Amino acid sequence: MELGAPEIARLGMGRLNAARVALLGTLRVDGSPRISPVEPYFAAGQLLVGAMAWSTKAADLRRDPRYVLHSTVTGPDSGEEELKLYGSAAEAGQDLRGQAAGAWWQTWPAEKAAVFCLHIAQAVAIEWDTGHGLMTAHQWSPRPVADGGGSENPAALPGLLHPPGPCLSRDLGWRLWPGG
């Protein structure tokens, strides 16, 4: 059963805001995966993550912008909803960096903190009914269903899908989050 973007956006924002930590998957130079904890922030309708400018995580995203972001889970039988986002990252401009209230990079010199916008190409929300042993997955993508996406027409979801905003690279996807 597909719920659609509004429900996935609600669930996703709830999960990311509740834990304040998520796991970011990137690709190393040799193509093997790397996973790193990050603190997600929302600013002007964009999803942002930061990294120390010299970190391998930042180098990974600069070289190959593909990522996966997974919300944290606190236990194997917690029944917590999960969020998985897939897409491309682009470095955020100074104005956008400054709009992320409470972000750790606010107190760092700009050259020491890399901040990335996460453009979302696909979102998956997982709901668990541990009492009955059921898992329900809801998928969204701005691509038409014929291309493997989750929405016939992204424009049919007003207020949720906007072209990406003030990032430094070309637009690589659509925003799922409301606002901005």
N, C-alpha and C positions, 0 to 999 in steps of 0.2 A: 504494500500500500504506500503510495507516495503522498505525503502531506503537502509538499510545495515549499517554496522559499520562505513565506512568513513564519511558518512553524520551525523550520530549520534555523532561521535567523534568531528567533526567540530562544530556542534551546541552546544554540551556539554561544550567543552572548551571555546567557546565564551560566553556562559551564566555564567559559573563559574568565568571567568576572568573579565567579565563586572561588576558584582556586588561585587565580592570579599567576599561575605558572602553567605552561604547556610544553610539549615536547616537539622540537623542530627537527625534521629530517632533511638533510642536504646531501649532496653528492661530492665525494672527495675527488681529487685529481685522477686517481686510478679508477673511478666509477663506483667504488664501494660506498655504502651508505654511512652517514655519520648522524648521530642523534644528540641533540643538545637541549638542555632546559632553557626556556626563554620566558620573559614576562610580556604578555600581549597587552597592548593599549589600543584604545579607540580614539581617533581624533578626526574631526571633519568627515565622519562617515567612513574613514579608512581604518583598516586593521594594521597596526604597526608592531614591529619587534626591533629590539636593539641588540647590538653586539659590540664588544670592544673592537676598535678599528683594525687591530693587528691579529685578531683571532682567526682561527681556521674556519670557523662558522661564517664570518664575514667574507673571507677569501672564497669559500665555496660558493656563496650566493653571487658574488661579483663575477666569478668565472662561469657558473652555470646557475641561472636564477630559479631552476625548478626546486620546489619544496613540498613537504607534507607537514602539516601541523596537526597534532593530536592532543585533545584535552587530557588532563591527568585523571587517573582513576585511583581511589584511595584503598581499594581492596578487591580481592577476586570475587567476592559475593556481595559487593556493596549495592548492586542494582543501579548504580549511577548511569545516567545517560552519557553518551560519548559523542564527541564531535571530531570529524576528520576533514581537513581542508587540503586541497591539492591546487597548485597553481604556480605562478611565477612571482618572484620578488623584484622590486625596483627600489633604488635608494630614494629616500624621502627628501624633499626640499627643506630648506631651513624654516620656512613658515610653518609647514606641517609638523616638523619636529617639535617646534615650540608650542604647538596646540595640545600635545599629549600631557594632560594634567597629571602631575605626580610621577612622571616617567624618570627613571634613574639617570638617563642621559641629559636631563635638564641642567644638572650641576656639573657636567663634564664639558671640557672644551670640545667643540665640534669635530676637530681632527682626531680625537681619541675615541669617539663613539660613532659607530655606523648605525644608521636607522633605516629600516626597510619597510616599504608598503607591501603587504601580501595581497596580490591580485588573485582572486578566487576563480578557478576554472571548474572546480567540482567541490561539492560539499556533501558529506554523508553524516547523518545523525543516526545513532544507534540507541534504541530504547530496550531495556531489559525488564522482563517479568520473571524474576528469579524464582518466585513461588511456583510457577508453571513451567519453568525451563524454556521460556520463549525469548527470542531476540527479534526485534523488528528494525529494519534498516530503511531509512528515508534518504533518497538521493536527489540532488539538484545540480544542474549544469545549465549555463546560458545557451548551450548548443541545442539545436532541434533534436527531438527524440530520435529521428532517423539517423542522426550522427552519434547516438549513444548518450545524449544529454537527457535532462530530466524535465524540460519544459518545451512545449511546442513553439512558444513565442515569448522570449524574455520580456518584450514590451507589454505583455499581458499581466505583468506583475508590477503595477505602478507603485512608485515610492520605495522599491526595494533594489532595483537594478539601475545603476548609474554608471556611465563610463568612469574609469579611475580618475582620480583628481590629481593634486599637485605633487606628482612624483617626477623624478628626473629623466626616466626613460620613456620610451613609447608605450602606449596603452597595450597591455597584454591580456586583459580580461575584463570582467565586470565586478562591481562591488555587490556584495550580498547584503551588507549591513545598512540599515536605515540611517538617514541623516545626510547632511552635507550637500 
